[in-house]
Amino acid sequence: MNQITQFSRRSFLQSATALLALPQLETFANKSSSKEIKRMIFLGQGYGFVGKSFFPSTAGKFSEIGLTEGMAPLKKHQNDISILGNLENIGATNPHQGSLTFLTGASYANPRGFKNTVSCDQIAASQLCQDTRYSSLTLSTKERASGHGSGVRSMAWNFHGKPISGLESSLELYNKLFSANETKEQILARIKEERSILDAMKVNITSMNRNLAKNDQEKLDEYFQSIRHIELGLKKQIEWSSVPKPKANFKHPKELDGEAEVKLMFDMICLALQSDQTRVITYMMPSQSVLSSMGLSVPVHSLSHYNISPEREVWAKQRDHKCMELLGYFIDKLKSTKDKNGLNLYDTSVLAYGSNIRNTHTIKDFPVILSGGGIKKLRLGESLKLPKATPLQNVWLTLLQETGLPVKSFSSSTGTVKEILS
């Protein structure tokens, strides 16, 4: 394409090996459409948290009761989050497979294997993603010992009750979003040689910039800088992949596997939402690799049994701290990334973060943290103690309805949860 008039807000910059989605730009926006975009993000973390140091003992505003030791890294965002207490996932029976039913709440086992029903993210996607490139994005992890469920590594289930395969690495997600016509080997070779996907597109980019409003030029520049940042992160992972990990029990070396991988995933989630490639994303997050990047060689499963020794409890608390640091990083990214309407992604998104268990093998009163400004009535900045044994499915139904979806029930829901709304 040589002329700018051929571009629309859903246009793509193309080269022989790449296909790059543009973010929403005001210059090409349909001025007659003022419908607010809604987005939903579901994050799953395995193995739970340390009971006495992570979970608030009372209800109340964080500004008054303070954050717990485990949630302390979220101090900056204490008014942007709420944690729900007294939840029960009716469909969960196996502590270390609870993530398989975290977004469904309906499952059973028979001689032919595990069965499930549609997950709430896919119900959301069927309504919110009708005009996007991807109906949803399902992200996962290569780890079998991630505390989510053996065999199946996905929280997303289709309308036939079948698991949706997730992209298992930041490289796979990068390929899907930015390099659809490149092989994995081509991507690795290009990044290793410090060549960007943007290099082959300089002519088109320059041509576009001459015809863009100033705000759009700044937005496009920020978008391209983010892509280069991601490529540099991938390059570092390639360089460090051949470096042996330290064997010390507890150190903080400069490694780039677990923590950096999660951050790259978060960076690309924001770019996928900004460019409107999808509006619903589900991410089953890794556990063991994050622990390794902290310099801990202990199996992450053993940390869920932290009460066996004081040493394990210290390590488990360190892991809790790191998980909340990463969540804080993601909230920061959502707030700093703007969509076509000039709103940051945080203000148009509903974010749900949770674990399949509370700790050890306890599958009741597990953590669910809500955030985002996509639901204006959502109560944030609080520890909310719901009625005892409130079905998790009721929370998902409430979020779906308040996001504007015409659903009357979900899975084994018994009603909505008015307590999470103001």
LINLINKA-V194504 format. One record per helix or strand of 3 or more residues. SS is the DSSP state (alpha for helix, beta for strand). FROM is the first residue (numbers start at 1). TO is the last residue. Records with the same first field share a line. If there is no record, write none. Layout:
BEGIN
SS: FROM-TO ; FROM-TO
END
This chain:
BEGIN
alpha: 4-6 ; 26-28 ; 51-54 ; 62-65 ; 72-77 ; 95-101 ; 120-128 ; 170-178 ; 184-192 ; 199-209 ; 214-240 ; 258-274 ; 288-293 ; 300-304 ; 306-308 ; 310-336 ; 345-348 ; 392-402 ; 418-420
beta: 12-14 ; 19-21 ; 39-45 ; 81-88 ; 107-110 ; 113-116 ; 137-139 ; 280-284 ; 349-355 ; 368-371 ; 382-391
END
